Amino acid sequence: MLKNGKFSLLAVLLFLLIGLLAACGSGGEAKASTDNSDKTETEPAETEELTGSVIISGSSAMQPLVAAAAEEFMNQNPGTDIQVNAG
């Protein structure tokens, strides 16, 4: 019974190692361009002002962080209203 458990553990670890190597492996040649002379600067497109409201309900542990992020977002986007509920 113990041999089967060790074999299963070894098989799972081997499978994970193969997956890791496949994910980190290179699929081909990567071309790095160092010549930036033909690139042009573009201006960002004009965006419409955001409006609307959102109610967020979630963990009380995350409530202070989410409330701070919501407050900052509302300061940057005056037409928005975000209510944060915890519970």
N, CA, C and O atoms as CSV, one atom per row, in Angstrom:
chain,resi,resn,atom,element,x,y,z
A,1,MET,N,N,0.825,-1.191,0.000
A,1,MET,CA,C,0.000,0.000,0.000
A,1,MET,C,C,0.866,1.250,0.000
A,1,MET,O,O,0.559,2.218,-0.696
A,2,LEU,N,N,1.938,1.238,0.770
A,2,LEU,CA,C,2.814,2.390,0.852
A,2,LEU,C,C,3.519,2.629,-0.478
A,2,LEU,O,O,3.768,3.773,-0.857
A,3,LYS,N,N,3.839,1.550,-1.184
A,3,LYS,CA,C,4.497,1.704,-2.478
A,3,LYS,C,C,3.572,2.400,-3.477
A,3,LYS,O,O,4.029,3.217,-4.277
A,4,ASN,N,N,2.289,2.086,-3.438
A,4,ASN,CA,C,1.336,2.737,-4.342
A,4,ASN,C,C,1.234,4.227,-4.030
A,4,ASN,O,O,1.132,5.043,-4.946
A,5,GLY,N,N,1.260,4.588,-2.753
A,5,GLY,CA,C,1.200,5.990,-2.359
A,5,GLY,C,C,2.425,6.748,-2.826
A,5,GLY,O,O,2.316,7.870,-3.322
A,6,LYS,N,N,3.594,6.140,-2.670
A,6,LYS,CA,C,4.825,6.787,-3.123
A,6,LYS,C,C,4.833,6.916,-4.641
A,6,LYS,O,O,5.263,7.932,-5.187
A,7,PHE,N,N,4.351,5.875,-5.315
A,7,PHE,CA,C,4.299,5.916,-6.773
A,7,PHE,C,C,3.351,7.017,-7.248
A,7,PHE,O,O,3.663,7.745,-8.191
A,8,SER,N,N,2.209,7.135,-6.601
A,8,SER,CA,C,1.247,8.172,-6.972
A,8,SER,C,C,1.831,9.556,-6.739
A,8,SER,O,O,1.672,10.447,-7.573
A,9,LEU,N,N,2.502,9.741,-5.612
A,9,LEU,CA,C,3.123,11.020,-5.315
A,9,LEU,C,C,4.194,11.348,-6.348
A,9,LEU,O,O,4.274,12.480,-6.824
A,10,LEU,N,N,5.006,10.372,-6.691
A,10,LEU,CA,C,6.047,10.574,-7.693
A,10,LEU,C,C,5.438,10.908,-9.050
A,10,LEU,O,O,5.956,11.765,-9.766
A,11,ALA,N,N,4.350,10.245,-9.408
A,11,ALA,CA,C,3.696,10.505,-10.689
A,11,ALA,C,C,3.134,11.923,-10.734
A,11,ALA,O,O,3.258,12.609,-11.749
A,12,VAL,N,N,2.519,12.362,-9.644
A,12,VAL,CA,C,1.965,13.713,-9.593
A,12,VAL,C,C,3.075,14.750,-9.667
A,12,VAL,O,O,2.953,15.733,-10.398
A,13,LEU,N,N,4.156,14.547,-8.922
A,13,LEU,CA,C,5.274,15.488,-8.953
A,13,LEU,C,C,5.909,15.550,-10.339
A,13,LEU,O,O,6.272,16.629,-10.808
A,14,LEU,N,N,6.044,14.414,-10.987
A,14,LEU,CA,C,6.602,14.374,-12.334
A,14,LEU,C,C,5.696,15.115,-13.313
A,14,LEU,O,O,6.171,15.857,-14.173
A,15,PHE,N,N,4.393,14.906,-13.176
A,15,PHE,CA,C,3.428,15.598,-14.025
A,15,PHE,C,C,3.515,17.112,-13.833
A,15,PHE,O,O,3.491,17.862,-14.809
A,16,LEU,N,N,3.615,17.563,-12.587
A,16,LEU,CA,C,3.735,18.990,-12.301
A,16,LEU,C,C,5.040,19.560,-12.846
A,16,LEU,O,O,5.055,20.676,-13.366
A,17,LEU,N,N,6.129,18.813,-12.736
A,17,LEU,CA,C,7.415,19.265,-13.253
A,17,LEU,C,C,7.370,19.410,-14.769
A,17,LEU,O,O,7.896,20.379,-15.315
A,18,ILE,N,N,6.753,18.463,-15.443
A,18,ILE,CA,C,6.631,18.545,-16.901
A,18,ILE,C,C,5.787,19.753,-17.289
A,18,ILE,O,O,6.116,20.467,-18.237
A,19,GLY,N,N,4.703,19.981,-16.558
A,19,GLY,CA,C,3.867,21.148,-16.830
A,19,GLY,C,C,4.611,22.445,-16.617
A,19,GLY,O,O,4.473,23.380,-17.405
A,20,LEU,N,N,5.402,22.512,-15.555
A,20,LEU,CA,C,6.177,23.710,-15.266
A,20,LEU,C,C,7.202,23.969,-16.357
A,20,LEU,O,O,7.362,25.104,-16.807
A,21,LEU,N,N,7.885,22.935,-16.777
A,21,LEU,CA,C,8.887,23.096,-17.830
A,21,LEU,C,C,8.241,23.482,-19.155
A,21,LEU,O,O,8.806,24.272,-19.912
A,22,ALA,N,N,7.075,22.938,-19.440
A,22,ALA,CA,C,6.383,23.283,-20.682
A,22,ALA,C,C,5.907,24.730,-20.653
A,22,ALA,O,O,5.958,25.422,-21.670
A,23,ALA,N,N,5.450,25.185,-19.503
A,23,ALA,CA,C,4.950,26.557,-19.389
A,23,ALA,C,C,6.082,27.572,-19.457
A,23,ALA,O,O,5.906,28.662,-20.001
A,24,CYS,N,N,7.225,27.228,-18.918
A,24,CYS,CA,C,8.354,28.159,-18.891
A,24,CYS,C,C,9.239,28.035,-20.118
A,24,CYS,O,O,10.122,28.866,-20.331
A,25,GLY,N,N,9.020,27.033,-20.908
A,25,GLY,CA,C,9.860,26.808,-22.071
A,25,GLY,C,C,9.583,27.805,-23.174
A,25,GLY,O,O,8.518,28.421,-23.219
A,26,SER,N,N,10.534,27.957,-24.050
A,26,SER,CA,C,10.420,28.873,-25.171
A,26,SER,C,C,9.795,28.138,-26.343
A,26,SER,O,O,10.208,27.027,-26.677
A,27,GLY,N,N,8.806,28.749,-26.963
A,27,GLY,CA,C,8.137,28.128,-28.099
A,27,GLY,C,C,8.816,28.435,-29.420
A,27,GLY,O,O,8.425,27.879,-30.446
A,28,GLY,N,N,9.787,29.274,-29.430
A,28,GLY,CA,C,10.453,29.644,-30.671
A,28,GLY,C,C,11.421,30.772,-30.413
A,28,GLY,O,O,11.724,31.110,-29.269
A,29,GLU,N,N,11.902,31.352,-31.504
A,29,GLU,CA,C,12.845,32.455,-31.370
A,29,GLU,C,C,12.117,33.729,-30.987
A,29,GLU,O,O,11.078,34.062,-31.557
A,30,ALA,N,N,12.656,34.415,-30.045
A,30,ALA,CA,C,12.114,35.716,-29.665
A,30,ALA,C,C,12.953,36.779,-30.348
A,30,ALA,O,O,14.181,36.770,-30.257
A,31,LYS,N,N,12.285,37.691,-31.030
A,31,LYS,CA,C,13.002,38.746,-31.729
A,31,LYS,C,C,12.951,40.008,-30.892
A,31,LYS,O,O,11.873,40.506,-30.568
A,32,ALA,N,N,14.098,40.515,-30.551
A,32,ALA,CA,C,14.185,41.754,-29.778
A,32,ALA,C,C,14.657,42.855,-30.708
A,32,ALA,O,O,15.722,42.757,-31.317
A,33,SER,N,N,13.868,43.887,-30.810
A,33,SER,CA,C,14.216,45.002,-31.678
A,33,SER,C,C,14.810,46.123,-30.844
A,33,SER,O,O,14.217,46.562,-29.859
A,34,THR,N,N,15.980,46.578,-31.245
A,34,THR,CA,C,16.611,47.691,-30.542
A,34,THR,C,C,16.537,48.968,-31.356
A,34,THR,O,O,16.957,50.027,-30.890
A,35,ASP,N,N,16.005,48.881,-32.569
A,35,ASP,CA,C,15.903,50.051,-33.436
A,35,ASP,C,C,14.551,50.711,-33.222
A,35,ASP,O,O,13.521,50.172,-33.626
A,36,ASN,N,N,14.554,51.872,-32.591
A,36,ASN,CA,C,13.324,52.590,-32.306
A,36,ASN,C,C,13.129,53.790,-33.217
A,36,ASN,O,O,12.267,54.627,-32.949
A,37,SER,N,N,13.904,53.894,-34.279
A,37,SER,CA,C,13.861,55.081,-35.126
A,37,SER,C,C,12.578,55.181,-35.938
A,37,SER,O,O,12.179,56.288,-36.301
A,38,ASP,N,N,11.913,54.057,-36.239
A,38,ASP,CA,C,10.716,54.113,-37.062
A,38,ASP,C,C,9.426,54.184,-36.249
A,38,ASP,O,O,8.339,54.196,-36.827
A,39,LYS,N,N,9.522,54.231,-34.940
A,39,LYS,CA,C,8.332,54.314,-34.101
A,39,LYS,C,C,7.907,55.770,-33.965
A,39,LYS,O,O,8.743,56.666,-33.850
A,40,THR,N,N,6.610,55.988,-33.979
A,40,THR,CA,C,6.086,57.339,-33.829
A,40,THR,C,C,5.303,57.429,-32.533
A,40,THR,O,O,4.720,56.449,-32.070
A,41,GLU,N,N,5.301,58.613,-31.961
A,41,GLU,CA,C,4.537,58.859,-30.745
A,41,GLU,C,C,3.081,59.092,-31.129
A,41,GLU,O,O,2.794,59.833,-32.069
A,42,THR,N,N,2.179,58.470,-30.414
A,42,THR,CA,C,0.762,58.693,-30.649
A,42,THR,C,C,0.133,59.238,-29.381
A,42,THR,O,O,0.521,58.882,-28.269
A,43,GLU,N,N,-0.834,60.099,-29.570
A,43,GLU,CA,C,-1.537,60.650,-28.426
A,43,GLU,C,C,-2.645,59.686,-28.023
A,43,GLU,O,O,-3.240,59.035,-28.882
A,44,PRO,N,N,-2.926,59.587,-26.737
A,44,PRO,CA,C,-4.008,58.696,-26.316
A,44,PRO,C,C,-5.352,59.194,-26.846
A,44,PRO,O,O,-5.581,60.397,-26.966
A,45,ALA,N,N,-6.217,58.261,-27.155
A,45,ALA,CA,C,-7.532,58.626,-27.661
A,45,ALA,C,C,-8.345,59.287,-26.558
A,45,ALA,O,O,-8.211,58.957,-25.380
A,46,GLU,N,N,-9.191,60.227,-26.967
A,46,GLU,CA,C,-10.037,60.878,-25.979
A,46,GLU,C,C,-11.058,59.864,-25.476
A,46,GLU,O,O,-11.621,59.094,-26.254
A,47,THR,N,N,-11.286,59.877,-24.185
A,47,THR,CA,C,-12.241,58.946,-23.601
A,47,THR,C,C,-13.424,59.714,-23.050
A,47,THR,O,O,-13.310,60.878,-22.667
A,48,GLU,N,N,-14.553,59.046,-23.018
A,48,GLU,CA,C,-15.741,59.651,-22.449
A,48,GLU,C,C,-15.646,59.625,-20.932
A,48,GLU,O,O,-14.976,58.770,-20.353
A,49,GLU,N,N,-16.322,60.567,-20.302
A,49,GLU,CA,C,-16.340,60.620,-18.850
A,49,GLU,C,C,-17.181,59.459,-18.327
A,49,GLU,O,O,-18.254,59.173,-18.860
A,50,LEU,N,N,-16.695,58.798,-17.292
A,50,LEU,CA,C,-17.415,57.678,-16.710
A,50,LEU,C,C,-18.551,58.172,-15.839
A,50,LEU,O,O,-18.413,59.157,-15.112
A,51,THR,N,N,-19.681,57.476,-15.919
A,51,THR,CA,C,-20.809,57.758,-15.046
A,51,THR,C,C,-21.445,56.441,-14.648
A,51,THR,O,O,-21.317,55.442,-15.356
A,52,GLY,N,N,-22.132,56.440,-13.515
A,52,GLY,CA,C,-22.839,55.246,-13.085
A,52,GLY,C,C,-22.574,54.935,-11.636
A,52,GLY,O,O,-21.816,55.626,-10.954
A,53,SER,N,N,-23.221,53.867,-11.176
A,53,SER,CA,C,-23.039,53.471,-9.782
A,53,SER,C,C,-22.838,51.968,-9.691
A,53,SER,O,O,-23.325,51.202,-10.522
A,54,VAL,N,N,-22.107,51.569,-8.658
A,54,VAL,CA,C,-21.793,50.169,-8.412
A,54,VAL,C,C,-21.934,49.921,-6.922
A,54,VAL,O,O,-21.543,50.755,-6.105
A,55,ILE,N,N,-22.497,48.766,-6.568
A,55,ILE,CA,C,-22.560,48.347,-5.168
A,55,ILE,C,C,-21.670,47.121,-5.035
A,55,ILE,O,O,-21.852,46.131,-5.744
A,56,ILE,N,N,-20.707,47.192,-4.124
A,56,ILE,CA,C,-19.765,46.095,-3.907
A,56,ILE,C,C,-20.056,45.474,-2.550
A,56,ILE,O,O,-20.081,46.172,-1.536
A,57,SER,N,N,-20.275,44.165,-2.528
A,57,SER,CA,C,-20.484,43.441,-1.273
A,57,SER,C,C,-19.422,42.365,-1.172
A,57,SER,O,O,-19.182,41.626,-2.127
A,58,GLY,N,N,-18.783,42.277,-0.005
A,58,GLY,CA,C,-17.737,41.279,0.132
A,58,GLY,C,C,-17.294,41.099,1.561
A,58,GLY,O,O,-18.025,41.404,2.503
A,59,SER,N,N,-16.110,40.608,1.704
A,59,SER,CA,C,-15.533,40.276,2.998
A,59,SER,C,C,-15.286,41.527,3.832
A,59,SER,O,O,-14.847,42.557,3.319
A,60,SER,N,N,-15.574,41.418,5.119
A,60,SER,CA,C,-15.322,42.553,6.010
A,60,SER,C,C,-13.825,42.780,6.203
A,60,SER,O,O,-13.405,43.881,6.559
A,61,ALA,N,N,-13.023,41.751,5.971
A,61,ALA,CA,C,-11.574,41.903,6.098
A,61,ALA,C,C,-11.017,42.804,4.994
A,61,ALA,O,O,-10.038,43.519,5.210
A,62,MET,N,N,-11.627,42.770,3.833
A,62,MET,CA,C,-11.157,43.563,2.700
A,62,MET,C,C,-11.854,44.917,2.599
A,62,MET,O,O,-11.461,45.749,1.781
A,63,GLN,N,N,-12.874,45.150,3.408
A,63,GLN,CA,C,-13.690,46.349,3.301
A,63,GLN,C,C,-12.893,47.647,3.364
A,63,GLN,O,O,-13.142,48.527,2.540
A,64,PRO,N,N,-11.947,47.824,4.294
A,64,PRO,CA,C,-11.201,49.088,4.318
A,64,PRO,C,C,-10.390,49.342,3.043
A,64,PRO,O,O,-10.310,50.475,2.569
A,65,LEU,N,N,-9.798,48.297,2.499
A,65,LEU,CA,C,-9.004,48.459,1.274
A,65,LEU,C,C,-9.888,48.788,0.077
A,65,LEU,O,O,-9.563,49.661,-0.728
A,66,VAL,N,N,-11.006,48.081,-0.028
A,66,VAL,CA,C,-11.912,48.310,-1.148
A,66,VAL,C,C,-12.547,49.694,-1.036
A,66,VAL,O,O,-12.727,50.377,-2.044
A,67,ALA,N,N,-12.885,50.107,0.176
A,67,ALA,CA,C,-13.474,51.433,0.376
A,67,ALA,C,C,-12.487,52.529,-0.015
A,67,ALA,O,O,-12.875,53.524,-0.629
A,68,ALA,N,N,-11.228,52.355,0.331
A,68,ALA,CA,C,-10.209,53.345,-0.039
A,68,ALA,C,C,-10.034,53.397,-1.555
A,68,ALA,O,O,-9.911,54.479,-2.128
A,69,ALA,N,N,-10.021,52.237,-2.203
A,69,ALA,CA,C,-9.888,52.202,-3.658
A,69,ALA,C,C,-11.111,52.833,-4.324
A,69,ALA,O,O,-10.984,53.546,-5.319
A,70,ALA,N,N,-12.291,52.568,-3.770
A,70,ALA,CA,C,-13.517,53.150,-4.319
A,70,ALA,C,C,-13.503,54.668,-4.174
A,70,ALA,O,O,-13.892,55.385,-5.095
A,71,GLU,N,N,-13.058,55.155,-3.027
A,71,GLU,CA,C,-12.983,56.599,-2.793
A,71,GLU,C,C,-12.026,57.261,-3.790
A,71,GLU,O,O,-12.338,58.313,-4.349
A,72,GLU,N,N,-10.879,56.650,-4.006
A,72,GLU,CA,C,-9.901,57.186,-4.963
A,72,GLU,C,C,-10.472,57.186,-6.380
A,72,GLU,O,O,-10.294,58.147,-7.128
A,73,PHE,N,N,-11.159,56.102,-6.742
A,73,PHE,CA,C,-11.763,56.014,-8.075
A,73,PHE,C,C,-12.820,57.096,-8.260
A,73,PHE,O,O,-12.885,57.734,-9.311
A,74,MET,N,N,-13.653,57.305,-7.230
A,74,MET,CA,C,-14.690,58.333,-7.321
A,74,MET,C,C,-14.080,59.732,-7.393
A,74,MET,O,O,-14.639,60.612,-8.047
A,75,ASN,N,N,-12.936,59.951,-6.728
A,75,ASN,CA,C,-12.257,61.245,-6.818
A,75,ASN,C,C,-11.746,61.502,-8.231
A,75,ASN,O,O,-11.776,62.636,-8.709
A,76,GLN,N,N,-11.277,60.451,-8.899
A,76,GLN,CA,C,-10.750,60.594,-10.252
A,76,GLN,C,C,-11.856,60.617,-11.305
A,76,GLN,O,O,-11.648,61.099,-12.418
A,77,ASN,N,N,-13.027,60.096,-10.951
A,77,ASN,CA,C,-14.157,60.018,-11.877
A,77,ASN,C,C,-15.401,60.561,-11.184
A,77,ASN,O,O,-16.173,59.791,-10.613
A,78,PRO,N,N,-15.607,61.884,-11.225
A,78,PRO,CA,C,-16.669,62.518,-10.438
A,78,PRO,C,C,-18.083,62.024,-10.743
A,78,PRO,O,O,-18.952,62.153,-9.881
A,79,GLY,N,N,-18.354,61.479,-11.896
A,79,GLY,CA,C,-19.703,61.020,-12.233
A,79,GLY,C,C,-20.030,59.630,-11.741
A,79,GLY,O,O,-21.059,59.067,-12.115
A,80,THR,N,N,-19.174,59.066,-10.907
A,80,THR,CA,C,-19.376,57.695,-10.450
A,80,THR,C,C,-19.747,57.660,-8.977
A,80,THR,O,O,-19.402,58.562,-8.214
A,81,ASP,N,N,-20.462,56.597,-8.584
A,81,ASP,CA,C,-20.832,56.382,-7.188
A,81,ASP,C,C,-20.604,54.910,-6.869
A,81,ASP,O,O,-21.174,54.034,-7.520
A,82,ILE,N,N,-19.777,54.640,-5.874
A,82,ILE,CA,C,-19.478,53.267,-5.473
A,82,ILE,C,C,-19.832,53.110,-4.007
A,82,ILE,O,O,-19.345,53.853,-3.155
A,83,GLN,N,N,-20.689,52.130,-3.718
A,83,GLN,CA,C,-21.058,51.810,-2.344
A,83,GLN,C,C,-20.398,50.491,-1.976
A,83,GLN,O,O,-20.524,49.505,-2.703
A,84,VAL,N,N,-19.697,50.472,-0.852
A,84,VAL,CA,C,-18.993,49.269,-0.407
A,84,VAL,C,C,-19.698,48.730,0.825
A,84,VAL,O,O,-19.814,49.419,1.839
A,85,ASN,N,N,-20.170,47.483,0.730
A,85,ASN,CA,C,-20.827,46.807,1.849
A,85,ASN,C,C,-19.990,45.618,2.278
A,85,ASN,O,O,-19.408,44.927,1.442
A,86,ALA,N,N,-19.927,45.379,3.573
A,86,ALA,CA,C,-19.195,44.221,4.089
A,86,ALA,C,C,-20.147,43.396,4.941
A,86,ALA,O,O,-21.107,43.908,5.516
A,87,GLY,N,N,-19.852,42.108,5.004
A,87,GLY,CA,C,-20.707,41.319,5.876
A,87,GLY,C,C,-20.607,39.895,5.696
A,87,GLY,O,O,-21.289,39.136,6.385
